[in-house]
Amino acid sequence: MIHWRIGTVREVTSSRAGAVRLRVDVDGTDTPALALTDLVGTPQVGDTVLLNASALRRRLGTGGHALVVADATRLPDDPADAPGHIVKARYTPLQQMVLALEEQESPHHDAMREHPDIAAGDLRRMPVVVAELHSALPAVLAGVRAVAPQARVGYVMTDSASLPFALSDSAARLVEAGWLDTTITAGQAFGGEHEAITVHSALLAARHVLGCDVVVVAQGPGNAGSSTTWGWSGLSTGDVLNAVHVLRGHGIAVPRVSGSDPRPRHRGLSHHTSTVLSRALLGEADVVVPDSPHEPWPLVREQLLAAIAASAGSPHPVTCPVDGVAADLAASPVPLSSMGRSAQEDATPFVTAALAGRHAASLLALTQA
């Protein structure tokens, strides 16, 4: 069940494309709230809004706010008539009808159906960096830009965490800064520049329709976990890496690491990455790890080799120097934070992400040859 609340908008604290942050008076309590404007319009001070307060009441890590379900004072205008019949967030009260790259009404439909490489399912070894956590995205891009600043980079957001693209402040700012050239929301996720029915189509479209040189794939914000072997949303990274292998791309896995996570299962190489590499990966993928004598990297390399040795697939360890990575990360146009810790508190997850980006960019000469 949902914790429903009704309140009055007291203040509009910030706004950007697709999202407005509010302070809402709920029975005398000042409540932070987020309105996704493509769904519910743009509430104004004094409006009565209906809120979903469940995540806020449970103090879940992502968001820290209630979500506006509807503005009872002013309904948004009906959207203009437009093509598109693919429904996302299907059969929920806030389902969206979008124009997917693949569908018959799309200007890209003929290419998605008839392009020989798309029909064959061939990415032609395009580098695809696959990360579990959304927070890795800016660090991966920092690494790509350090090696190949002119590369055209796309982001495919999967549907294993948040569904609305507009929930991510960092993704929106990366687009504004020109660090992301295009975005695709795949599966049930929605709100990217382009929509795709599957991750496979999203990757093929990124390569052959949208002209990307490198693609980064990750969940949106809101990774879900349970401390069990199989019950965590980032397990989908194994599915994505397998899709890249099937489509003849060059998969690059970003290991989830931490030098300060208080949970032993995530210290050094996370058990999440170990599970993906040893039990979920069925094809080939590169796994980048820093060549450094400093902790936690010797432990991470040991854990990584153990996972690779147990793999049913073919993960390849790629050791990379860390020289210059700090400068790469410092150039990020968005703050770097993962699991509530900034890069100043724990740089390790961002180092591996940046190195994965560097490695992907270094492959471009081979991909384009």
Secondary structure as the mmCIF struct_conf table of DSSP 4:
data_model
#
loop_
_struct_conf.conf_type_id
_struct_conf.id
_struct_conf.beg_label_comp_id
_struct_conf.beg_label_asym_id
_struct_conf.beg_label_seq_id
_struct_conf.end_label_comp_id
_struct_conf.end_label_asym_id
_struct_conf.end_label_seq_id
STRN STRN1 TRP A 4 ARG A 16
TURN_TY1_P TURN_TY1_P1 ALA A 17 GLY A 18
STRN STRN2 ALA A 19 VAL A 26
TURN_TY1_P TURN_TY1_P2 ASP A 27 GLY A 28
STRN STRN3 THR A 29 LEU A 36
HELX_RH_AL_P HELX_RH_AL_P1 THR A 37 VAL A 40
TURN_TY1_P TURN_TY1_P3 VAL A 45 GLY A 46
STRN STRN4 THR A 48 ASN A 52
HELX_RH_AL_P HELX_RH_AL_P2 SER A 54 ARG A 57
TURN_TY1_P TURN_TY1_P4 ARG A 58 ARG A 59
BEND BEND1 GLY A 61 THR A 62
BEND BEND2 HIS A 65 HIS A 65
STRN STRN5 ALA A 66 ASP A 71
BEND BEND3 ALA A 72 THR A 73
HELX_LH_PP_P HELX_LH_PP_P1 LEU A 75 ASP A 81
STRN STRN6 ILE A 86 LYS A 88
BEND BEND4 ALA A 89 ALA A 89
TURN_TY1_P TURN_TY1_P5 ARG A 90 TYR A 91
BEND BEND5 THR A 92 THR A 92
TURN_TY1_P TURN_TY1_P6 PRO A 93 LEU A 94
STRN STRN7 GLN A 96 VAL A 98
STRN STRN8 ALA A 100 ALA A 100
TURN_TY1_P TURN_TY1_P7 LEU A 101 GLU A 102
BEND BEND6 GLU A 103 GLU A 103
TURN_TY1_P TURN_TY1_P8 GLN A 104 GLU A 105
BEND BEND7 SER A 106 SER A 106
TURN_TY1_P TURN_TY1_P9 PRO A 107 HIS A 108
HELX_RH_AL_P HELX_RH_AL_P3 HIS A 109 GLU A 114
HELX_RH_AL_P HELX_RH_AL_P4 PRO A 116 ALA A 120
TURN_TY1_P TURN_TY1_P10 GLY A 121 GLY A 121
TURN_TY1_P TURN_TY1_P11 ARG A 124 ARG A 125
STRN STRN9 PRO A 127 VAL A 130
BEND BEND8 GLU A 132 LEU A 133
HELX_RH_3T_P HELX_RH_3T_P1 HIS A 134 ALA A 136
HELX_RH_AL_P HELX_RH_AL_P5 LEU A 137 VAL A 147
TURN_TY1_P TURN_TY1_P12 PRO A 149 GLN A 150
STRN STRN10 VAL A 153 MET A 157
BEND BEND9 ASP A 159 ALA A 161
BEND BEND10 LEU A 163 LEU A 163
STRN STRN11 PRO A 164 PRO A 164
HELX_RH_3T_P HELX_RH_3T_P2 PHE A 165 LEU A 167
HELX_RH_AL_P HELX_RH_AL_P6 ASP A 169 GLU A 176
TURN_TY1_P TURN_TY1_P13 ALA A 177 GLY A 178
BEND BEND11 TRP A 179 TRP A 179
BEND BEND12 ASP A 181 ASP A 181
STRN STRN12 THR A 182 ALA A 186
TURN_TY1_P TURN_TY1_P14 GLY A 187 GLN A 188
STRN STRN13 PHE A 190 PHE A 190
BEND BEND13 GLY A 192 GLU A 193
STRN STRN14 HIS A 194 ALA A 196
BEND BEND14 ILE A 197 THR A 198
HELX_RH_AL_P HELX_RH_AL_P7 VAL A 199 HIS A 208
TURN_TY1_P TURN_TY1_P15 VAL A 209 VAL A 209
BEND BEND15 LEU A 210 LEU A 210
BEND BEND16 ASP A 213 ASP A 213
STRN STRN15 VAL A 214 ALA A 218
BEND BEND17 PRO A 221 PRO A 221
BEND BEND18 SER A 227 TRP A 230
HELX_RH_3T_P HELX_RH_3T_P3 SER A 233 LEU A 235
HELX_RH_AL_P HELX_RH_AL_P8 SER A 236 VAL A 246
TURN_TY1_P TURN_TY1_P16 LEU A 247 ARG A 248
STRN STRN16 HIS A 250 ALA A 253
STRN STRN17 VAL A 257 SER A 258
BEND BEND19 GLY A 259 SER A 260
BEND BEND20 PRO A 262 ARG A 263
HELX_RH_3T_P HELX_RH_3T_P4 PRO A 264 HIS A 266
BEND BEND21 ARG A 267 ARG A 267
STRN STRN18 GLY A 268 LEU A 269
HELX_RH_AL_P HELX_RH_AL_P9 HIS A 271 THR A 275
HELX_RH_PI_P HELX_RH_PI_P1 VAL A 276 ALA A 280
BEND BEND22 GLY A 283 GLY A 283
STRN STRN19 GLU A 284 PRO A 290
BEND BEND23 PRO A 293 HIS A 294
TURN_TY1_P TURN_TY1_P17 GLU A 295 PRO A 296
HELX_RH_AL_P HELX_RH_AL_P10 TRP A 297 ALA A 309
TURN_TY1_P TURN_TY1_P18 ALA A 310 ALA A 310
BEND BEND24 ALA A 312 GLY A 313
STRN STRN20 SER A 314 CYS A 320
TURN_TY1_P TURN_TY1_P19 ASP A 323 GLY A 324
HELX_RH_AL_P HELX_RH_AL_P11 VAL A 325 ALA A 330
TURN_TY1_P TURN_TY1_P20 ALA A 331 ALA A 331
BEND BEND25 PRO A 333 VAL A 334
STRN STRN21 SER A 337 SER A 338
TURN_TY1_P TURN_TY1_P21 MET A 339 GLY A 340
STRN STRN22 ARG A 341 SER A 342
TURN_TY1_P TURN_TY1_P22 ALA A 343 GLU A 345
HELX_RH_AL_P HELX_RH_AL_P12 THR A 348 SER A 362
TURN_TY1_P TURN_TY1_P23 LEU A 363 LEU A 363
HELX_RH_AL_P HELX_RH_AL_P13 LEU A 364 GLN A 368
#
